[in-house]
Amino acid sequence: MKILITGGAGFIGSNFIHYWLKKYPSDSLVNLDALTYAGNLKNLRDLENNKNYKFIKGDICDAGLVNQIVKGVDLIVHFAAESHVDRSIIDCGDFIRTNVEGTRILLDAAKNNGKIRFHHISTDEVFGALGMAGPAFNEKTAYDPRSPYSASKAASDHLARAYWHTHKLPVTISNCSNNYGPYQFPEKVIPLFITNLLENKKVPVYGRGNNIRDWIYVGDHNAGVDAIINKGRIGETYCLGGASELTNLELTRKILKLMDRGEEMIEYVSDRPGHDLRYAIDYSKAKNELDWEPAVNFDEGLGKTIDWYKNNQAWWQNIKSGEYLEYYKKQYGK
């Protein structure tokens, strides 16, 4: 197959490209990424000379470029998104543009160029928040987004679903829980805490650390996407979770323990506005229909992730210093 990956220079997208080319080495992948602050081609440096991999710097909101690229493509896997909740609270303009309008442009391009198979990557945050107890999110949970970021992703989900119902575009959607693993941008909580501790800096915990998240190792997430692409029913949504619910304080303590640091490294900070209490995913549909479930337990995955950041300090130091953006300015005139 020839596959277009949007946002393939980002965290999950770059891991997906590595995953896919390792499993399906004869497929041809095109990576379309605008190289915003969260995109980093160093995530894919080892693939630069791979004849089945091609990078195109471009914006999914550029309809002319998108329509040109999709010609001859068999599958679109749409990762590209603005995704940091805190940034969406400060200014959500880029989130509406990229997550909603960008998705619409991609869907139109898929529809107008032979109804290309389209898989849309989304988040559990579209479902709102759960109480401390009670059932987890599933595919029938009503949408109730509570941040500008999750509202923009909810809109993109609705668009993707509408293109299936209205135009019979062969669409599937996945809503996943919080990902972690290699190449994650160090503004996100796990790499932020790991890299802060490696720099002997404190880790900022919102409120009292009582908010609960379900964590999935990025490789497990991408194996779930693979299962949906190859075995999922067209027009369906599948929830992908990690079966690893933790409070933020429990998460912090696990990181501190694995890095031989004490709780004096915690700095409690003012809570995020509208901070959702709990997310959790019921992935039984994916398990029953696709024979998929997470293979990496959280303690194992967290240990692997800490080791990766310890062994790749130049990668995250260049990001934290901003040096990686200077390279792109020289290379692409950003």
GIUR-V404625 format. One record per residue. SS is DSSP state (H for helix, E for strand, - for the rest). PHI is phi in degrees with one decimal (none if undefined). D_CENTER is the distance of its C-alpha to the mean C-alpha in Angstrom with 1 decimal. Layout:
ss = [SS:SS]
phi = [PHI:PHI]
d_center = [D_CENTER:D_CENTER]
//
This chain:
ss = [-:E:E:E:E:E:-:-:-:-:H:H:H:H:H:H:H:H:H:H:H:H:H:-:-:-:-:E:E:E:E:E:E:-:-:-:-:-:-:-:H:H:H:H:H:H:H:-:-:-:-:-:E:E:E:E:E:-:-:-:-:-:H:H:H:H:H:H:H:-:-:-:-:-:E:E:E:E:-:-:-:-:-:-:H:H:H:H:H:H:-:-:H:H:H:H:H:H:H:H:H:H:H:H:H:H:H:H:H:H:H:H:-:-:-:-:E:E:E:E:E:E:E:H:H:H:H:-:-:E:-:-:-:-:-:-:E:-:-:-:-:-:-:-:-:-:-:H:H:H:H:H:H:H:H:H:H:H:H:H:H:H:H:H:H:H:H:-:-:-:E:E:E:E:E:E:-:E:E:E:-:-:-:-:-:-:-:-:H:H:H:H:H:H:H:H:H:H:-:-:-:-:E:E:E:E:-:-:-:-:-:E:E:E:E:E:E:H:H:H:H:H:H:H:H:H:H:H:H:H:H:-:-:-:-:-:E:E:E:E:-:-:-:-:E:E:E:H:H:H:H:H:H:H:H:H:H:H:-:-:-:-:H:H:H:E:E:E:E:-:-:-:-:-:-:-:-:E:-:-:E:-:-:H:H:H:H:H:H:H:-:-:-:-:-:-:-:H:H:H:H:H:H:H:H:H:H:H:H:H:H:-:H:H:H:H:H:H:H:H:H:-:H:H:H:H:H:H:H:H:H:H:-:-]
phi = [none:-106.9:-123.5:-97.8:-107.7:-94.0:69.4:-75.9:-92.2:-84.0:-61.7:-70.7:-61.0:-67.8:-63.1:-64.4:-61.7:-59.5:-59.4:-68.1:-69.2:-71.3:-83.2:-126.3:-65.6:-87.8:-74.3:-111.5:-115.3:-112.7:-105.5:-102.0:-146.0:-80.9:54.2:-70.4:-55.3:-90.8:-90.2:-147.9:-68.7:-64.9:-62.5:-124.9:-57.4:-72.3:-104.7:-58.1:-103.5:-78.4:-66.5:-98.5:-127.8:-137.3:-105.0:-126.1:-80.1:-175.1:-102.7:-65.1:-85.2:-89.6:-61.6:-62.3:-64.4:-60.5:-65.0:-70.0:-69.6:-74.9:-62.5:87.1:-82.6:-94.0:-152.5:-115.3:-114.5:-102.0:-95.2:-56.6:-168.8:-78.6:-134.3:-94.0:-57.9:-58.2:-65.8:-68.7:-69.7:-72.4:-159.8:-99.2:-57.3:-65.2:-68.7:-67.4:-63.6:-75.0:-75.7:-99.7:-65.5:-61.8:-65.4:-60.4:-64.0:-64.8:-63.0:-62.2:-63.2:-63.8:-65.3:-86.7:-124.7:94.2:53.7:-69.2:-55.6:-133.5:-112.9:-107.2:-90.7:-133.1:-134.2:-71.3:-67.8:-64.8:-85.6:92.4:-136.6:-107.2:-75.2:-62.4:-126.1:108.5:-67.2:-79.7:-61.8:-140.7:-65.7:-101.7:-65.5:-66.7:-73.1:-154.0:-63.1:-127.4:-128.9:-57.2:-60.2:-66.8:-65.1:-68.7:-70.6:-60.8:-61.5:-68.5:-60.7:-62.0:-62.2:-59.4:-65.8:-65.0:-68.7:-70.0:-69.9:-84.2:-109.7:57.1:-68.3:-73.5:-110.4:-130.5:-132.4:-124.9:-113.7:-114.6:-83.4:-62.8:-87.3:-150.1:145.3:-63.8:70.5:-80.4:-59.8:-77.6:-96.0:-76.6:-61.9:-66.8:-66.7:-61.8:-66.3:-61.5:-70.8:-59.1:-66.1:-64.6:-94.7:62.3:-108.5:-74.0:-109.3:-86.4:-109.1:-66.6:56.2:-105.8:77.1:-88.6:-68.6:-111.6:-130.8:-100.7:-109.4:-127.7:-67.5:-58.8:-66.0:-66.0:-58.3:-69.2:-65.5:-66.8:-62.5:-56.7:-62.7:-65.9:-61.1:-92.7:-129.2:-72.6:-83.7:-60.7:86.0:-100.5:-111.0:-129.9:-92.7:-120.4:-124.3:-106.4:54.6:-138.1:-80.7:-142.4:-71.3:-60.6:-71.0:-62.0:-58.5:-59.9:-64.6:-63.9:-64.1:-59.3:-64.0:-66.8:-104.7:55.7:-122.3:-102.4:-73.0:-66.7:-86.1:-86.2:-121.2:-78.3:-123.2:-57.2:-67.9:-67.9:-59.1:64.7:-66.4:-63.8:-71.7:-147.5:-121.3:-156.9:-117.7:-96.0:-100.3:-62.7:-63.2:-64.1:-66.7:-73.3:-90.0:-113.8:58.4:-113.3:-157.2:-63.4:-102.4:-106.1:-73.8:-63.3:-61.6:-63.6:-64.0:-65.7:-61.5:-63.2:-67.9:-60.5:-60.4:-63.5:-69.2:-65.2:-89.3:-131.8:-67.6:-62.5:-60.4:-81.1:-66.3:-64.4:-73.0:-64.5:-83.4:86.1:-62.8:-62.6:-71.0:-63.0:-61.7:-69.0:-62.8:-72.1:-76.0:-123.1:71.3:-69.3]
d_center = [22.9:21.7:18.0:16.2:12.6:11.4:9.3:10.2:11.1:7.9:6.5:4.7:7.0:9.9:9.8:10.0:12.8:14.6:14.4:15.7:18.4:19.6:20.0:21.1:22.8:24.9:22.1:21.6:18.2:18.0:15.1:15.2:13.8:15.5:15.1:14.5:14.6:11.0:11.8:14.0:16.1:17.3:14.2:16.1:19.6:21.0:20.3:22.2:25.3:23.9:25.8:23.1:20.4:20.6:18.8:19.5:19.0:18.7:17.4:16.2:18.8:21.5:22.9:25.6:23.3:20.9:23.9:25.4:22.4:21.9:25.5:25.9:22.3:22.1:18.4:15.5:11.9:10.1:6.6:8.3:8.1:9.5:7.6:10.2:12.6:15.5:15.5:15.5:18.5:20.3:19.9:17.8:19.4:16.6:14.2:16.8:17.5:14.2:12.5:15.8:18.2:15.9:14.9:18.7:19.7:17.6:19.0:22.5:22.3:21.4:24.2:26.7:26.4:27.3:24.7:22.0:19.9:16.5:13.4:11.1:7.5:7.8:7.9:11.0:11.9:13.7:16.3:17.5:18.8:20.9:24.1:24.7:25.9:25.7:23.7:19.9:17.9:18.5:18.4:21.5:20.5:21.4:19.0:19.7:17.1:18.4:16.6:16.5:12.7:12.7:15.8:14.3:11.6:14.6:16.6:14.4:14.5:18.2:18.7:17.2:19.3:22.3:22.2:22.7:25.5:27.1:26.8:26.0:23.1:21.7:18.3:16.1:13.2:10.9:10.0:8.4:9.3:8.1:6.6:9.0:10.9:12.2:11.2:9.1:10.6:13.5:13.4:11.1:13.6:13.8:14.0:16.0:18.4:18.8:19.6:21.8:23.8:24.2:25.6:27.7:26.2:25.7:22.4:22.0:21.7:21.6:24.8:26.1:22.7:23.3:19.9:18.3:14.8:13.9:12.1:10.8:11.0:8.4:11.4:12.2:9.1:9.8:13.4:12.9:11.5:14.6:16.8:16.0:16.7:19.9:21.2:19.6:22.0:21.6:21.0:19.4:16.4:15.2:13.6:12.0:12.8:13.9:17.4:17.1:18.0:19.0:20.3:19.1:22.5:22.4:19.2:21.0:24.1:22.5:21.1:24.6:26.4:24.7:25.3:28.9:28.6:30.2:29.3:31.2:27.9:26.4:26.7:26.4:25.4:25.6:23.2:20.5:22.0:21.2:19.2:18.3:20.2:18.4:15.5:16.1:15.4:18.3:17.2:20.8:20.5:18.2:20.6:23.7:22.9:20.7:21.9:18.5:17.8:16.0:18.2:17.4:18.8:17.4:20.3:20.1:16.4:17.0:20.1:18.4:15.8:18.8:20.8:18.3:18.2:22.0:22.5:20.5:21.8:22.5:18.9:17.8:21.3:21.1:18.0:19.7:22.9:21.5:23.3:20.4:20.7:24.4:23.9:22.0:24.8:27.3:25.6:24.5:26.5:23.7]
//
